[in-house]
Amino acid sequence: MNQKHNKLVAMIALICLVAFQGIAQDKSNRPSPPAETNATVGDVDVTINYSQPAVKGRKIWDGLVPYGKVWRTGANEASWIEVSDDVTINGESLSTGKYGFFTIPGENEWTLIFNEKWKQWGAYDYDESQDFLRVTAKPEKSDKFYERFTIEVNEDGSASLNWADLSVPFTIKAE
C-alpha cells in the first residue's frame, strides 16, 4: 500500500506542477497584456509583437518613459517585428527577418531601432552594436487618447506607435 500511496502522491505533484506551469505561462493576465498586430504590406507579411502598458493616470512621456533613453517599446519582454521579405522603414532598408523593436523617445524626434537580438526581457540587455537599422520619426499629438499602448500597421504601409495623447507615425513599404 505504501508504494501505491507514493505513486499517487507523485502523480498528484506532477499534475499540480504541470497545471502551475500552464497558469504561469498565461501572459493575458499580466497588468500589461500581450498584443500583436499583423498586416500584409504589398506582398510582405509584417508582424509586431509587444505588450500593452496602461496610462493609469501617470505621466507617460518624459515621466514613466524618459526621453533620450532606450525603451523596450511596450512592457515586459522587448517588442519585436518580423518581416517576410525586405522592406523599407521610413525609406531605409530592413532585410527579411525578426528584430527587437526598441525606440528612443524624444520630445521632437524619436529613434526607431531594429536590433538583431529580438528575444530579451525589456531593454536591460540591449546592445547598440547589434542594431541592424535606426531611423527617425516625428511624434505628433494624437486625435484620440490611448489608455493602452497600441501599435498599428495598415496594409497601405502606414504604421504608428500610440499611447496617451501621442502618436509616432512611420512607414513600412515592400522593396
C-alpha positions as CSV (number, residue, x, y, z in Angstrom):
1,M,0.0,0.0,0.0
2,N,2.9,2.4,0.8
3,Q,4.2,2.1,-2.8
4,K,0.7,2.8,-4.3
5,H,0.5,5.8,-1.9
6,N,3.9,7.1,-3.0
7,K,2.9,6.8,-6.7
8,L,-0.4,8.6,-6.1
9,V,1.4,11.5,-4.3
10,A,4.0,11.7,-7.1
11,M,1.2,11.7,-9.7
12,I,-0.7,14.5,-7.9
13,A,2.5,16.5,-7.6
14,L,3.2,16.1,-11.3
15,I,-0.3,17.2,-12.2
16,C,0.0,20.3,-9.9
17,L,3.3,21.2,-11.4
18,V,2.0,21.0,-15.0
19,A,-1.1,23.0,-14.1
20,F,1.0,25.7,-12.3
21,Q,3.3,26.0,-15.4
22,G,0.3,26.4,-17.6
23,I,-1.0,29.2,-15.4
24,A,2.4,30.8,-15.1
25,Q,2.7,30.9,-18.9
26,D,-0.7,32.7,-19.4
27,K,0.5,36.2,-20.2
28,S,-3.0,37.5,-20.8
29,N,-3.4,38.0,-17.0
30,R,-0.4,40.5,-16.8
31,P,-1.1,44.1,-16.0
32,S,0.4,44.9,-19.4
33,P,-1.1,42.1,-21.6
34,P,0.5,40.9,-24.8
35,A,-0.7,42.1,-28.2
36,E,0.2,41.6,-31.8
37,T,-0.5,43.5,-34.9
38,N,-0.3,42.0,-38.4
39,A,-0.7,43.3,-41.9
40,T,0.3,42.4,-45.4
41,V,2.0,45.4,-46.9
42,G,2.3,44.8,-50.7
43,D,3.2,41.1,-50.6
44,V,5.2,41.3,-47.3
45,D,3.8,39.9,-44.1
46,V,4.5,42.2,-41.2
47,T,4.1,41.2,-37.5
48,I,4.8,43.3,-34.5
49,N,4.6,41.6,-31.1
50,Y,4.5,43.8,-27.9
51,S,2.9,44.3,-24.5
52,Q,0.3,47.0,-23.7
53,P,1.0,49.0,-20.5
54,A,-1.8,51.4,-19.4
55,V,-1.6,55.1,-18.6
56,K,-3.4,54.6,-15.2
57,G,-3.3,58.4,-14.6
58,R,0.5,58.5,-14.8
59,K,2.7,61.0,-16.8
60,I,4.0,58.8,-19.6
61,W,6.3,60.9,-21.8
62,D,9.4,62.1,-20.0
63,G,7.9,60.5,-16.9
64,L,7.3,56.8,-16.9
65,V,9.1,56.6,-20.3
66,P,12.1,59.0,-20.1
67,Y,13.3,61.0,-23.1
68,G,16.7,60.1,-24.5
69,K,16.8,56.6,-23.2
70,V,16.3,53.2,-25.0
71,W,12.8,51.9,-24.3
72,R,11.6,48.4,-25.0
73,T,8.6,49.9,-26.8
74,G,5.9,48.5,-24.6
75,A,6.3,46.4,-21.4
76,N,7.6,43.0,-20.3
77,E,9.7,41.3,-23.0
78,A,11.2,43.5,-25.7
79,S,8.9,44.2,-28.6
80,W,9.8,42.5,-31.9
81,I,9.0,42.9,-35.5
82,E,9.1,40.3,-38.2
83,V,9.0,40.9,-42.0
84,S,8.7,38.1,-44.5
85,D,10.7,40.0,-47.2
86,D,12.8,43.1,-47.5
87,V,11.1,46.4,-46.7
88,T,11.9,50.0,-46.1
89,I,11.1,51.7,-42.9
90,N,10.8,55.5,-43.4
91,G,12.8,54.9,-46.6
92,E,15.7,52.9,-45.1
93,S,16.2,49.2,-45.9
94,L,15.4,46.5,-43.5
95,S,16.2,42.9,-44.6
96,T,13.9,39.9,-44.2
97,G,13.9,38.7,-40.6
98,K,12.9,39.2,-37.0
99,Y,14.2,42.1,-34.9
100,G,14.0,43.5,-31.5
101,F,12.0,46.7,-31.8
102,F,13.3,49.4,-29.5
103,T,12.8,53.2,-29.5
104,I,14.5,56.2,-28.0
105,P,11.6,58.7,-27.4
106,G,12.2,62.4,-27.6
107,E,10.0,65.5,-27.4
108,N,10.6,66.4,-31.1
109,E,12.1,63.3,-32.6
110,W,12.1,59.5,-31.9
111,T,14.7,56.9,-33.0
112,L,13.2,53.6,-34.1
113,I,15.7,50.8,-33.6
114,F,15.7,47.3,-35.2
115,N,18.1,45.2,-33.3
116,E,19.4,41.7,-34.2
117,K,18.6,40.4,-30.7
118,W,14.9,40.1,-30.7
119,K,14.3,37.8,-27.7
120,Q,15.1,39.5,-24.4
121,W,13.4,40.9,-21.3
122,G,12.9,44.7,-21.5
123,A,15.9,46.7,-22.7
124,Y,18.2,45.6,-19.9
125,D,20.5,43.6,-22.3
126,Y,20.1,46.0,-25.2
127,D,23.3,46.2,-27.2
128,E,23.7,49.1,-29.6
129,S,26.3,47.1,-31.6
130,Q,23.6,44.7,-32.6
131,D,21.4,47.4,-34.2
132,F,20.6,46.5,-37.8
133,L,18.8,49.7,-38.6
134,R,18.0,53.1,-36.9
135,V,15.5,55.6,-38.4
136,T,13.9,58.7,-37.0
137,A,10.3,59.6,-36.8
138,K,8.4,62.7,-35.6
139,P,5.9,62.4,-32.8
140,E,2.5,64.1,-33.1
141,K,-0.4,64.9,-30.9
142,S,-2.9,62.1,-31.3
143,D,-6.5,62.7,-32.4
144,K,-7.6,60.3,-29.6
145,F,-6.4,59.2,-26.2
146,Y,-5.0,55.7,-26.0
147,E,-5.2,54.3,-22.4
148,R,-3.1,51.3,-23.5
149,F,0.0,51.4,-25.6
150,T,-1.0,50.3,-29.1
151,I,0.9,49.7,-32.3
152,E,-1.0,49.9,-35.6
153,V,0.1,48.7,-39.0
154,N,-2.1,49.0,-42.1
155,E,-2.0,47.4,-45.5
156,D,-1.1,50.7,-47.1
157,G,2.2,50.7,-45.1
158,S,1.2,53.4,-42.6
159,A,2.1,52.4,-39.1
160,S,2.2,54.2,-35.7
161,L,3.1,53.8,-32.0
162,N,0.2,55.3,-29.9
163,W,0.0,55.9,-26.2
164,A,-1.8,58.5,-24.1
165,D,-2.1,61.6,-26.4
166,L,0.9,60.8,-28.6
167,S,1.3,59.1,-31.9
168,V,4.6,58.3,-33.7
169,P,3.8,57.6,-37.3
170,F,6.2,55.7,-39.6
171,T,6.0,53.9,-43.0
172,I,6.7,50.3,-44.0
173,K,7.0,49.6,-47.7
174,A,7.7,46.5,-49.6
175,E,11.0,46.7,-51.6
